[in-house]
Amino acid sequence: MSKINEVAIIGGGSIGVSFAIIFAGGAQAVRIFEPDTERRAAIETELLAKATAMEPVSGVDAQDVLEKISLSQSLEEAVSGAGLVQECVPEKVELKRAIFQQLSDLVSSDTVIASSSSAIPASESANGLKVEQQTIVAHPGNPPHLLPVIEIVPSPSTDAEIVRAASNFYRSVGMKPVQLKKEIEGFLFNRLQGAMLREAYALVRDGIADVDDIDMVVREGLGKRWFFMGPFEVADLNTRGGIRSHAEKLGPTYERQGAERGQHDPWTPDLVQKVEQQRREILPIDQWEQRVQWRDEQLLKNLAVKNHNGGEQA
Ligand SMILES: NC(=O)c1ccc[n+]([C@@H]2O[C@H](COP(=O)([O-])OP(=O)(O)OC[C@H]3O[C@@H](n4cnc5c(N)ncnc54)[C@H](O)[C@@H]3O)[C@@H](O)[C@H]2O)c1
């Protein structure tokens, strides 16, 4: 499959406009189709504001970014010649299916159709349609031009070549694609976010703490490490002996906390072994001390920036 140079964005709302900025950094042409007249009129100003704000970080002149982006008069015009179509319409399955149905007659069989959906899997939105094998979910964080991660979720029918082409494209514009092995509601981003948010709500409900106390624990504690590490790396570095030792020491308390919420997901020996094996492939245990030192250096840098900026953030 050849390199993707032209991209269509269907729906110029919050996600569509933000995607246009990041796609324009890599692709040669980005065309947006937005049917709402009022919304269309606002797009150019928003693009300019976002591209200008990005200039100091990207080093790319806002006008150069804007030159690559155009507004199309129709869906057909937007997708003509596009190697990737990023669907960014509201989160309604009928709406997404209707677009995919229309695309069946408008795009070639190797065009990637990527749905930005937060929760509707491709097996639901494209099931039984002509474009079924070329459709994936490519779920961004909000706003995509400032959060590089993008979740690639193929349906069981998606062609592997489409998945590869999509991942290569997102990588080429500076994003960090993560491919899920199977479809699951909420994908990874919202599963992880949801686990914490559910607990936070329950703690407020039960009168354990107020909203800002919980935000403070994340802002001033957990989030400082999550700024540069994921939960597995945090646990691995928190306990001498690595993640196996962490699971032995803290597994039982986490299991009790889960049970209190009606959850039964124990960290069985097989599961811990699988996690440990993957962690040790990334970080051999003889490099553990060095990585702990690296973690501390990152935290120190973060503290120095905060002190330089005058302490508490707004
Ligand atoms: N906002 C978020 O935090 C976020 C994060 C990740 C993914 N998403 C997903 O991205 C998608 C878009 O979300 P959003 O927040 O940008 O919504 P939005 O409401 O800001 O934008 C949707 C746009 O689609 C346009 N539209 C409606 N029907 C259309 C059609 N037939 N053809 C073309 N355009 C049409 C609307 O006029 C609107 O401008 C949703 O599936 C959403 O779940 C949203």
The ligand as a Gaussian input file, in Angstrom:
#p B3LYP/6-31G(d) Opt

LIG

0 1
 N      -14.923000      15.271000      22.272000
 C      -14.186000      14.308000      22.785000
 O      -13.683000      14.375000      23.938000
 C      -13.868000      13.091000      21.959000
 C      -12.683000      12.353000      22.211000
 C      -12.410000      11.243000      21.394000
 C      -13.304000      10.853000      20.399000
 N      -14.450000      11.567000      20.208000
 C      -15.391000      11.125000      19.166000
 O      -15.191000      11.903000      17.994000
 C      -16.444000      12.038000      17.286000
 C      -16.733000      13.519000      17.068000
 O      -16.822000      14.151000      18.324000
 P      -16.739000      15.744000      18.490000
 O      -16.519000      15.986000      19.960000
 O      -15.798000      16.326000      17.503000
 O      -18.232000      16.150000      18.113000
 P      -18.760000      17.588000      17.613000
 O      -20.209000      17.595000      17.882000
 O      -17.897000      18.685000      18.143000
 O      -18.522000      17.521000      16.022000
 C      -19.237000      16.692000      15.152000
 C      -19.388000      17.427000      13.828000
 O      -19.922000      16.542000      12.849000
 C      -20.786000      17.305000      12.018000
 N      -21.714000      16.407000      11.320000
 C      -22.932000      15.991000      11.715000
 N      -23.467000      15.192000      10.760000
 C      -22.547000      15.108000       9.767000
 C      -22.512000      14.426000       8.515000
 N      -23.520000      13.682000       8.100000
 N      -21.418000      14.577000       7.731000
 C      -20.374000      15.328000       8.141000
 N      -20.364000      15.988000       9.322000
 C      -21.430000      15.873000      10.124000
 C      -21.483000      18.245000      12.982000
 O      -22.056000      19.342000      12.308000
 C      -20.354000      18.629000      13.912000
 O      -19.688000      19.795000      13.503000
 C      -17.485000      11.311000      18.132000
 O      -17.656000       9.999000      17.670000
 C      -16.855000      11.296000      19.514000
 O      -17.308000      10.241000      20.330000
 C      -14.753000      12.688000      20.943000

